[in-house]
Amino acid sequence: MKKFPVTIVGTLCATVVLFGIPAVGEDTMKVEQQNACLSVTRRPRAFYAVAAQPAKEEWAYQIAHAFQLSATKIGLLLNIRRCHVNTVDTEVGNDLVILDRLDSVTPKVMVPLNRSEVGTHPRTGEQILMCRYPLAGGFVPLGACLSDGTPHPHAGTGFGMSHIIGFPVDAAGNIVVHGEWQIKDKYSAVELQQYRYDGTNFIVEHAERILFDKLLAGWQFTSMPLGNCLADGADLLGGLVGKPVGSDRPTGSGLARWQRRDGRWGLTSFVPVTEADKSYEPSLVRDRDGSLLFAVRGGQRGPNENAVMVWRSTDNGAVWEKVIHAPKVRAGTPVTINQGLDGTPYIAANPDRATDTLGRRSPSIEMRETLLLWPLSKDRRNLLEPLLARDCNADFGKPPHGSIWRADHPVGLNVRLADGQWHHVLTYRGLEQNECTRGAPATQHTGTYVEEVLTPGPALPAWRFKTFSDKP
């Protein structure tokens, strides 16, 4: 197997400036003495070319969501973007790759999960390309046990959700708009897949297309989380974005509970966490003390666009308190909350900047040239000084197509691999901006990145397995 070179960079143990939650009507900042210790690998791209694709098209692997498949293997849900097109975010489907080590990303198995297809708009009758966006969901690993050591009743099963957006196309099947915001009567739904893994074969047992107001009675959902679910007894917990059916209020983000009944995983409850603030892409972790931490991406071009916001629940999701509101910290780009191997929670996002490296005052949503990790303070109410995870300009050089680099959609997860050890995996995508927005060719750095975040404390296992004695 080919082994990629690895560099450990950015170890941080320093005095920090912390951003406290502001009092009503004002922004405050306080300075404390804290230590945070994180380091992160900086590898070349792990995945790029898709093996099976149309002869006249070029596809690239991009956004990834990881989950534990068994006591020694993980799965990466890899989203595929079509290159050389002018339409923003032309996603064409998802594959699953199975890995048991990180020092070489040669896959054990690659499984196609879904693909975009041309269909008929149910309201207008026009031809549309039903684009399949990144899959996110949850999985109970094969061999997993409950906290009391008994076998998990749903071990080896899980689910994935892929947002479907219908783009109008011409007679040749080419999209005729630059972005989804230009679609007048947008078709939107979710593809819900049911998974099973037996240690050798990964199977999609069932897949169905569901309108967003049919996922849970009384709720209209609009978009997916960023990151997969975590365990809660026999259930799985994650995030979703929605509002009550018939409400004229904006959407907000909340906690979704999934349960497996009659052989299928389904949504059984939704608890709003944020206000009706147009937030989206929620992410979730469980802290060392059992409390839940929840983060979102603020509504674009609104007061929360550049803020890091974190909520905390000490009663397993019934009641939530906003514990961090740090304005003008990050760009208005994807942001997640993650948990290091020793339980240290951290925020992953692009930092807020006045201009890009070309000196332009680009929109905040385009400021993605560097990726930072902000550990949370011990009381979970402040951000520590960030760690640099990726500097695209320093690592990749000058972008070949005259725009700026992007390193975005970071998602972290604690996983166990074939070496018998727990690791913290951080995935994100890399590309040049003009690839995404202007149809420029892919670069040698375009693809999916799989890094490892290291922490000094002992590992806190995310699952308990019957094959070894570690306890979560």
N, C-alpha and C positions, 0 to 999 in steps of 0.2 A: 504494500500500500504506500502511496505517496504521502509524505508528511510535509505539511506546510510550515514555513518558519513562523515563529511566534515571538512577539516582543511584549514584555510586561511593562506597562507605563503607568504614570500618574498616581503613584501611591501617595495618599494624603494622610498626614497626622499633624494637625496644625491648629492654631488659634483661629476662630471663625467668627464671622458676623452672621447673626441670626435675624430672620425677618419674622416678627411677631404678628399675631392676628390683630388687625386694627380695631380700636373701639368704635362704637357707632359714630359714623360721620367723620372719622379721621383715620389717617394712616400713621402708624407708629413703627419704630424700629428700635431694637435694643441690642446690646453687645454682651455676649457671654463668653466665658472660657470653656471650650469643649474640645474633645479629641474625636476625630472620625478616622477610621482606617479602612480604606477600600483600595483595591487595585484591579486593573482590568487588562485582559489580553488585547492585542491589536493585530488581528490576522488579516490576510487577504480575503477576498470574497469567498464564500463557501459554495454557493450555488449560483448558476447563471442560465446556461442553455437548457432548454426543455427538449427531451429526446424526441417526442412525437409531436409534430406541429405541421400545419399546412405548408406546402412547398414554396408558396409565394409570400409567406409571412415569417416574421422573426418574433419569437416570444422570449421573455426573460423572467426568471424567478425574482420575486421582490419581497413582499411582506411575509413574515413567518410567525406562527403561533405554535409553541411547544406544549406537549403534554406527556406525562408518564404513561407508557404502554404496559410495562411489566417491571419486575424488580431490577432488570438490567438493561432495558431498552426504552427509548423515547421516540415519539413521533413528532415531526415538524409538518404542520399544515402550511404548504408553500403556495402563495398566490402568484398567478401568472399575469404579467402585463404585456400587451401587444406593443411592439416597437414600430417606429416609422409611421406613426399616425399623429394627426394634429389635434385630435380630441383628447382632452385631459382625462386621465384615469380610465383608459380603455382596458378593462380587465377581462380576461378570457377564461378564467377557471382556476382550479386548485388541484394540487397533487399532495400526497402524503409521502414523506420520506422517513424511513425507520433507521435509527442510529443506535450504536451501543458504546460510542467513544467520541471524544471531541478533538483529539490530536490529529485525526484524519476524518474528513467528512464524507469519505466514500460510503454511499448508502448501502445498507443491507437489502432494503426493498424500496421500490418507488411505485406508488399506487395512484393512478388517475382517479380523482373524486368527482369532478364535474367540469363542464365546459359551457361557454356561452353558445347560444343558438338563435337563429332568426325565427321569429314567431309573429303572431298577429295580436295587435293591441286589442284587448277585450272591449274597450269602449269606443275607439275610433275606427277600428278595422284596418289601420295602417300596418305596414310591415315594420317591425322593430327588432333590434339586436338586443337580446336579453343577456346583458353582461353579468357575469358571476364575480362578485367581490370577495375579499378575503374571508375564509371560513374561520369562525371562532365558536367555541362550545365548551365541552368538558368531557373528561374520561376518567373512569375508575380503573386503575391498572389491574392487569391479570395477577392474581395472587394477593391482592390487597386485603387487609383485615380492618375491622372496626377497632375503636380504641380499646375495647375489652379483649381483643385478640381473636374474636370469632371471625370467620370468613365474611368478607363484605358480600352482601347479597347480589350486588350488581357488578362484581369484578369482571373485567374484560369487556365492558360495554361503555358506550358514550354517545355523544351526539355532536353535530356541527351545524352552524347556521351560516348561510351565505346570502348576503343582500343581493337581490336581483333588481336592476334598473333597466328599463327599456329605452333604448336610443333609436330615434327615427333613422331609417337608412334609405339609400337610393336603390335603383333597380339592380345594381351590382352588389348590394349588400354593404356598402360603405356608409358609415355614420355621417350625417349631414349637419351636425352641430359641433361647436367647439367644446362645450361642457354641459353637464346635466342641468345647470341653472337656466339654459336656453330652451329646455323642453317645455312646451306649453301644457300638455296634458300627460304628465309623467306616469308611466306604469311602474309600480314598486311593489315588491313582495319579498318573501324570504323562502329559501330552499332549506328545509329541515331534514338532515340526514341522520340515520341511526347506525351506529357502528358496533362491531364486535371483533375482538382479537383473541386468537387461541394460542398465541405464542409463536405461530408460524404465518398464519394468514390473517390479513386485515380485510374485513368485509364491510361494505355498505349494505346493510340488511334492508333498508327502506329509505326512500327519499320522496318527499312531497313538497309541492309549492303551496305556500299558505299566504294569504293576505295578512298584512300586519295587524288588522283589527280582529283577526281570528285566532291569534296565539293565546289570548287570555280574555275571557269575558269581561267587558266593561272597559277595556284598555285599547288604545290605538298606539302601536309602537312605530317608530320611524327609522331607527338605525341600530347597528350592532355595537358590542363592547370592543375595547382594544385589550386583548388578553383573554385567556381561558378561565373557566370556573375553578373554584376551590372546593374542597370537601367540607361537608357539614353533616356528620353522621352518615346516614345512607343517602343523603341528598347532595346536590351540587348547587353552589351559590355563584352568581356572576352579576354583571351589570346589563342594563338595557336603557333605551331612551324612548319616552312616550308620554302620553297624557290620557285623561279619561275620555272615552268615546263621546263625541258631541261637544266637547269643551272648545271654546274659542281662545283659550289661553295658549301660550307657547308650550313647547315640550320641555321636559326636564329629565334628569337622569335618576335612576333608582336601582334598588337591589332586587334581583330576580332569583326565585327559587325554582329549581328543576327537580322533579321526582320521576322515577321509573315505575310505570304502571302498565300491566298487561304487555310487558315486553318492550315498551318504548318510553323514551325520555320525553317529558312534556313540561311546559311552564305551568306552575301551580299558584304562584303568588308574585306580586310586585309591590314593593314599598318605596315610594318616592324618597330620595335623599336630598337632592337639591331643590331649590325653588323652580318655578316655571321660567328658567333662565336661558333656554336654548342651548344648554350644555350638551355635550355628546362625547362619544368614545370613553365611557367610564371604565375604570379598572379597580381591582379589589385585592387586598391581602389580609391575612389573619396575623395579628401581632403576637409576640411571645406570651402575653397575658391572656390571650384568647379574644381580645377585642378585634373589631373589624376596622380597617382603614380604607377609605374610598376616595378616589380622585377622578376628575373629569377634565375635558378640554372645554374651555369657556367658549361661549358663542362668538362667532367671528365678527370682528369690527364692533364689538360691544365693550362695556366697561371691564369685563372679566377676560378679555381675549388674551392679555399678556400676564395674567395672574396664575400663580400656583395655588390651588385650592384643595384642601384635604378635609374630609369629615371622619368622625370616629363614632363607633357604637360599642358600648360595653354590655349590651343585652342581646347580642347576636342579631342585630339588624332591625330591631323594632323602633328604637329612638336614636337619632343622630345629632351630633354636635359638630359644628364647623370649627376645627381647631387650627387651621392654617389658612390665611388669606394673604399671600405675598404678591403685591402688584408689581408689574413691570420687571419681572424676574426672567420670564421665558418669552420666546416668540409665540405667536398665535398658531402653533403647529402641534402635532400629536404629542401628548404627554401621558405618562403612566406612573402609577405607584407600584413598586416592586419590593421584594424582600430578599436581602442577602442571605447567604448560607447560614450565618450565625443568628439570623433573625433581624438584622438591621434593615429597617425599611428605608427606601430611597426613591426619589423622584428622578425620572429620566426624561429629558426634553432638550430642545434647542434653546440657547439663551437669547434674551432680548438684545437687539442691537439697533443703533441709530441708522447705520448704512451697511450694505454688503461690501465685500472686498473690492468691488468695482466702483465703490464710492456712491452707489445709487441708494436712494431712499425707497427701497423695494417694499412692497406690502409685507406686513409682519408674517403672513403665512408662507412667505418664500425664504425666510431667514433660517436656513437649515444647514449651514456650512460646518458647524461644530455641534457635537452632541455632548451634553454634560450630565453628571449624576450628582444629585443633591441628597446626602443622607439626612434623615430626620433626627432631631435632638432626642434625648432620653425621655422627655415628657411629651414628645410627639406634637409639640405646638410651634416648632420653629424649623427652619432649614439651616443646615450647616453649609459651610463653604463648599462649592461644587468640585467634583473631580472631572477632568477632561477625559472623555472616553474616545472621541474621534475628532481630529482636526483634518477635514478633507483636503484643504489646500496644502497643509504640510505633508500629508501622507500620499496624496494623489498627484500633486502638482497642478499646473494650470489646466482648467477645463478645456477640452479640445474644441467645443462648439460655441465658445464665446459667452456662456452664461455662468452660472454658479453651481457648485456641488450641493447635493442634498444627502444627508444622513438622517433618516427619520423613522417613525413608527417603532420606537424601541419597546421591547417587551421582555421581561425577565421571569425566570422560573427556576426553582430548586428541583433537581432531578438526580436519580441514581443510575449509574452506568455499569458496564461490564467489569470495571475494575473494583466493584464493590464499594465505591465511594460516592458520596453526595457532591454535586457540583451545582453552581449557579450559572445558568445559561442566559445570555442576553442576545436577542436577535434584533436586527434592524435592516432596513434596505438602504442601498447606496445607488445613486444615479446623478446625472447632470440635469439641471432644471429643464433645459430645452428638449431633453428626451421626453419629459412628461407633458410639456405644454406645446411644443412646436415640431414634434416629429423627427428630432435629430437622431442619428444612429446611436446605438448603445456604445459605451466606452469599455475599456478594459477593466474598469472598476465597478461597472454596473452589476448589481446582483444582490443576493441575500448574504448578510454577515452573521456569523455565529461566534460570539465571544464568551469568555468566562470571567465573571466578577468574583474576586477573591476577598474574603473577610478573615480577620484573625481569630475569631472565636470558634468554638466547636460547632459542628454542623447540627442543625435542627431538622431532622428528617420530615419530609412533607407527607409521607405515607408510612404505614406499618405493613410489613409483608410477613407471610407465614414462613418464608424461606430464610429469614434471619431475624435477630432479636431487637434491632433498633426500634425505639418507640418515638412517635412524633411528639 
